[in-house]
Amino acid sequence: MEIPDTLIPITEIHLDGNIRLYIKREDLIHPEISGNKYWKLFYNINHYLQQRPKKPLIITFGGAFSNHIASVSALGKGLGIQTLGIIRGDELQQKWQENPTLQFAHEKGMDFRFVTREEYRDKETLNWTLENEFPDALIIPEGGTNTLAVKGIQHMLNNETKSFDYLCTAVGTGGTVAGISKFAERNQQVLGFKVVDDESLRQKVFELSGRRNSVLIEAHDGSYGKITDENVRFINSFSEKYSVQLDPVYTGKMMKRIFELIETEYFPEGSSILAFHTGGLQGIEGANQMLQKQNRAFINQIRS
């Protein structure tokens, strides 16, 4: 993997009042390895390939609509490396062809191993089994979060991001917010918008970043992956007004909460806020598939 030579745009989201809000379009970094996933994988894969494995294999974990699974499959295809996805939910084994994310990963050459939710939660046993079965493989954790992933997130920050008072990102497994926290300027406040109801993330982020400059804010609407009608309305209104597509699991929930915080005067007058668009747009098709089955309003997609 290489550092792209194109500059990621920072777009202003024009608001009334004197709070300045911007969004950094990391979703545009690569057409298939989107947003923070690119940088989480960057040092992991480069470090692995430097070891010159005889039969390279990347193994990773995720659920049915995982952005990480989609990104790893695309990375493997691009580099000519076999990939194996450990998929949460053995019931998917008989119907994965109906899932747009898994269909995409399969088309990119990824093999699947479906495990029960109980087996999936027992990561220690699962990792031990995989390490013994595939001793030369690169095993990347769920969401791609580890110390090398945190190192990669530094590339989301540059001279253009130094002037902002607040740096905001959605939080799933904690790697992205930890990386932003670790490499942010001393005067910057980092806000992580939790899309999972997991109190252990606070300690995990500190352990990965070594700094206490981040605040985690609830943004999960009750549970990970839950998509409310209000969330859908916000995403559709946002895309219509600002021509920026958000996803319903990560960036949509983050931006909705940022707007709520601005309305309740959480940010001091004159603050400048930078939100990172971490991608995840591949999940919209699956979300709309679910919403359609429930006879609910769906997410309007911006067509390029």
N, C-alpha and C positions, 0 to 999 in steps of 0.2 A: 504494500500500500504506500501511496505517496501523499505528501501534503499538496492539496490542490492549489493551483496558481491563480485561481479566480477569487476575488474578494467577495465575501458573503455580505449581501446588502443589509443595512439597518434602515428600517422604514418607520417613519413617525405615524403614530395613531393619534390623529388630531382630536383633542378634547376641548370642551369649554373649561375655562379657568386657567390657573397658572401651574398646574401639574403637567409635566411633559412625559409622555409615554411613547416608547419605541419598542419595536420587535426585531430581533436579529434572526434572519431567515436561514437558520442552519438546515432547514428542510430542503434547501436548494443545493446542498453540497454535492449530492449524488442522486441520480434518478431512482436508485433501488436500495442503496445503503444510506438511509436517511438520517439526517440530524445528528444527535448525540451518539447514535449507534456507530457511525463512521469513526468517531474519535475514540469510543470505547474499545473498538476492535483494532485500532491502529497499531499500538505498541504490542498488544497480545499476539497478533499475527506476525508482525515483523520480527519479534523476539523468537517466536517459534520457528520461523523459516530460517533464521540465522543458524539454528542448530542442525539444519540439513537433514530432516527426518527422511528415512528411506521411502516410506509410504505415508505421506502426509494425510492426516484425518482430523477434522474439527468436529468435536462433539459439544452440543450445548442443550439447553433446556428451555421449555416454554409451554404456554397454553395454546388453545386453539387459534387465537387471533394475535399471537405474539409478534410484535414488530421486530424483536430480536431474532426470532426464528427466520422471518422473511429476510432480514439483513444478512445473517450468516449464510443462508442458502445462496443469496446473490453474490456474496463475497467468494464463497467456494467455487461457484460457477466461473466467476471472472478470473480466478487464479488457477483454475484447473485442479482444485483440491476437493476430495470427497468430504461430504458433510453428513452428520447423523444428528437428528433431532430427537431428544427424549421428550415426548409429548404427554402432558398431564391429562389423564382421562382415558382409560382403556376402552370406554364406550365409543370413542372416536374411530377406533380401528375399522369399524364396519361402515363408517359414513364420512371419512375424511374428504372424500371427493366432493362433498357438498360444501366444504369450507374453502372460501376464496384464498385465505392465507396459506393453508396447507397445500392447496392446489398450486399456488405460486411456488412454494418451496419445492414441491415435487418436480415441477417443470424445470427448476434450477438444479435438479439432480440430488436433492437431499433425500436420504433414507430416513424412515421413522421407526421409532420404538415406542409403543404406547404402554404406559404404566398406569396403575391405579393411583388415585389421589393419595392414598396412604403410603404407597411406595415412593411417590414423588416427594412427599414431605420428609421422608427419611433420607435426606441428602447425603449423610455420612455413609450409609450402607450403599446407596446408589453410586456414589463416587468411587467407593472402594471396589465395587463390582466392575465398573467401567475401566478403572485404572488397571485392573488385573486382566481384563479381556482385551484392552487396547493400550498396551504400555507405551506406545509411541505417539499416541494421539494428544492433541491439544484439547483439554477439557475446559470450556468456558462456562462460568456459572450463569444462572438465570439472570436475564437482563444485562449480562456482560460485566457486572460490577465486581471489580477486584482492584488491586493497587495499580496495575498497568492501565486499566481503564481510567482510573482517576488521573493518572499522568497524562493520558491522551486528551482529557477535557481541557487542559491548559490552552489548547489550540482554538478553543471557542472564544478565548479572551485575547485582545490585542490592543494596540494603541487607541483604537476607536472606542473601546469599551471602558477605558480608564476614567472618563469624565462623569460617568453616571453615579448617582447616589445609591441606587438600589439595583441589584441584579437578581432576576427572578427566573425560576425554572420549575417545571413539574417534577415530582419525586415519585419514583416507583420503587426501585431497589436501593437508591441513595447514592449511586456512583457519580451522577452528573452534578448534583448539588454539592457533593464532597469535593469534586474537582474545582468547581467554581469557587467554593469557599477557600480551598487551599491556595489558589492562584489569584484571588481577588486583591485589589489594592487595600491598604490598611484602613482607608477611610470609607470603604464601601460596605454596605449592609447586604447580606445575601438572604433572599427569601425563597424557601422551598415549599411548593404547594403539593402536599401529600395526596396522592390519588389512591392510596391504600390506607386502611385503618391499622397501622402497625406502630405501636409506641417504641419498639426497639430501634426504629430508624434513627432516633436522635443520637443514641450512643454510637450507632454504626457510622453515622456521618462524621462524628467527632473523631472516631478511631481512624477513619480513612483520610480525613483532612488535617487533623492535628490542630484545628483552630475552632474557636467558639464565636465566629462572626456570622453564623447562620441562624435563622429562625424558621421553624417548620410550621406551616399553617394548614389546617384541615381543608381539603378540597375534594373529598371522595364521594360526597353525596350519599353516604351510608355504606358503600362497599366498592371494592375495585371493579371496574367495568360496568358499574351501574350507570345507565343513561336515562336521565329524567327528561320529560317533555320541556322543562325550562331550559335544560342544557341544549337541547336541539334548537329551540327558538333563539337562544343566544348565539349559537354558532351560525345559524342562517342569517340572523340580523348582522352579525359581525362581518361575514363574507360579503354580504350585499353592500354594506357601508364602506368597508375598507379594502375589499378585493383581496383578502387574505384567508385562505382555507385553514380551518382548525379541525383537529380530530376530537372525537367525543370522550376519549379516555384520559388524555394528558393535557394538550394545549388548550382545548376548549374549557376544561374545568379550571385551569390556571388563569386564563384571561378573564373568565367570569368572576372569579374571586378577586382578581386585581381591580376590576371595575367596582366591585362591592366595597373594597377597602378604600378606593378613592372617594366613593360616595359617602362613606362614614368618616372621612377625614383622618384615616390612618396615617397618611403620608403628610409630612409638614409642607406648608406652602412653599412653592418654588422647587419642589423635588423633581429630579429627573429619574425615570424608571426605565430599565432595559429588561425586556422579557425575551428569553431564548425560545425560539420555535424549534422544538426537538424532533419534528417529523411525526411519524405515526400515521400518516394519511392513508397508508395501505389498509388500515383497519376500518375505514369508513364503509367499504363495500360489505364487510361482514356485519357491521353495526346496522346498516340499512336493511340487510337481509333479515335480521332479528326484528327490527322495528316493523317491517312489512308484515311479518307473521303475526305480530301483535296488533295490527291495524292502527299503528300510530304514525304520526308525522315523521318523515325521514329527513336526512341531512342533504341539503342541496350541495352538489359538488361543482366547484369552479372548473370549467374545462379550458385547458390551455390550447 
